[in-house]
Amino acid sequence: MYYLSRLFFAFLVLISTSLSAQVIDDIKIKGLQRVEPGVIFDSIPFEIGDELVDIDTSELIKYIYKTNQFRDVAVEFDSGVLTIIVSENQSLLALNFLEIN
Protein backbone atom coordinates (compact mmCIF):
# COMPACT_ATOMS: atom_id res chain seq x y z
CA MET A 1 0.00 0.00 0.00
CA TYR A 2 2.86 2.36 0.85
CA TYR A 3 4.36 1.82 -2.60
CA LEU A 4 1.05 2.60 -4.33
CA SER A 5 0.55 5.81 -2.36
CA ARG A 6 4.07 7.01 -3.25
CA LEU A 7 3.49 6.12 -6.90
CA PHE A 8 0.17 7.99 -6.87
CA PHE A 9 1.82 11.03 -5.26
CA ALA A 10 4.59 11.02 -7.91
CA PHE A 11 1.93 10.83 -10.61
CA LEU A 12 0.07 13.83 -9.14
CA VAL A 13 3.28 15.87 -9.01
CA LEU A 14 4.02 15.02 -12.64
CA ILE A 15 0.51 15.97 -13.75
CA SER A 16 0.47 19.23 -11.80
CA THR A 17 3.80 20.40 -13.23
CA SER A 18 2.73 19.63 -16.78
CA LEU A 19 -0.54 21.52 -16.30
CA SER A 20 1.04 24.56 -14.69
CA ALA A 21 0.94 27.77 -16.67
CA GLN A 22 3.92 28.69 -18.79
CA VAL A 23 5.65 31.90 -17.80
CA ILE A 24 7.10 34.38 -20.28
CA ASP A 25 10.86 34.39 -19.67
CA ASP A 26 11.78 36.63 -22.61
CA ILE A 27 10.12 38.71 -25.32
CA LYS A 28 11.78 38.99 -28.73
CA ILE A 29 10.78 41.04 -31.73
CA LYS A 30 11.74 40.04 -35.26
CA GLY A 31 11.37 42.03 -38.46
CA LEU A 32 11.97 45.57 -37.27
CA GLN A 33 13.71 47.75 -39.83
CA ARG A 34 13.11 51.38 -38.91
CA VAL A 35 10.52 51.26 -36.10
CA GLU A 36 11.93 51.32 -32.58
CA PRO A 37 11.19 48.28 -30.34
CA GLY A 38 9.65 50.65 -27.80
CA VAL A 39 6.69 51.15 -30.11
CA ILE A 40 5.78 47.50 -29.63
CA PHE A 41 6.77 47.22 -25.97
CA ASP A 42 4.68 50.29 -25.14
CA SER A 43 1.62 48.81 -26.86
CA ILE A 44 1.58 45.32 -25.31
CA PRO A 45 -0.35 44.83 -22.03
CA PHE A 46 2.00 42.33 -20.38
CA GLU A 47 5.64 41.85 -19.46
CA ILE A 48 8.26 39.25 -18.67
CA GLY A 49 7.15 37.08 -15.78
CA ASP A 50 3.46 37.06 -16.73
CA GLU A 51 1.73 33.75 -17.37
CA LEU A 52 0.93 32.87 -20.96
CA VAL A 53 -2.63 31.83 -20.10
CA ASP A 54 -3.37 35.44 -19.14
CA ILE A 55 -2.51 36.67 -22.66
CA ASP A 56 -5.00 36.85 -25.50
CA THR A 57 -2.81 36.76 -28.62
CA SER A 58 -5.57 38.21 -30.81
CA GLU A 59 -5.72 41.24 -28.49
CA LEU A 60 -1.93 41.49 -28.57
CA ILE A 61 -1.94 41.56 -32.37
CA LYS A 62 -4.74 44.15 -32.33
CA TYR A 63 -2.71 46.42 -29.99
CA ILE A 64 0.30 46.24 -32.30
CA TYR A 65 -1.80 46.94 -35.41
CA LYS A 66 -3.23 50.04 -33.69
CA THR A 67 0.21 51.65 -33.90
CA ASN A 68 -0.32 51.87 -37.70
CA GLN A 69 3.33 50.89 -38.20
CA PHE A 70 2.89 47.27 -39.33
CA ARG A 71 1.18 45.44 -42.19
CA ASP A 72 1.61 41.94 -40.72
CA VAL A 73 1.96 40.66 -37.15
CA ALA A 74 2.42 37.10 -35.87
CA VAL A 75 3.09 35.69 -32.41
CA GLU A 76 4.95 32.51 -31.42
CA PHE A 77 5.72 30.99 -28.02
CA ASP A 78 8.42 28.39 -27.47
CA SER A 79 10.26 27.37 -24.29
CA GLY A 80 9.36 30.53 -22.38
CA VAL A 81 10.20 32.91 -25.22
CA LEU A 82 7.40 34.97 -26.74
CA THR A 83 8.41 36.08 -30.23
CA ILE A 84 6.54 38.84 -32.02
CA ILE A 85 7.18 38.81 -35.79
CA VAL A 86 6.31 41.97 -37.70
CA SER A 87 6.45 43.35 -41.21
CA GLU A 88 6.58 47.10 -41.28
CA ASN A 89 4.40 49.28 -43.49
CA GLN A 90 6.13 50.89 -46.43
CA SER A 91 7.46 54.30 -45.59
CA LEU A 92 7.00 57.24 -47.87
CA LEU A 93 9.98 59.47 -48.15
CA ALA A 94 9.47 63.10 -48.96
CA LEU A 95 11.96 64.40 -51.47
CA ASN A 96 12.53 68.11 -51.66
CA PHE A 97 14.28 69.46 -54.69
CA LEU A 98 16.05 72.74 -54.38
CA GLU A 99 16.13 75.02 -57.35
CA ILE A 100 19.60 76.37 -57.88
CA ASN A 101 19.93 79.52 -59.98
Secondary structure as GFF3:
##gff-version 3
##sequence-region A 1 101
A	DSSP	alpha_helix	2	19	.	.	.	ID=ss1
A	DSSP	beta_strand	26	30	.	.	.	ID=ss2
A	DSSP	alpha_helix	37	43	.	.	.	ID=ss3
A	DSSP	three_ten_helix	52	54	.	.	.	ID=ss4
A	DSSP	alpha_helix	57	65	.	.	.	ID=ss5
A	DSSP	beta_strand	70	78	.	.	.	ID=ss6
A	DSSP	beta_strand	81	88	.	.	.	ID=ss7
###
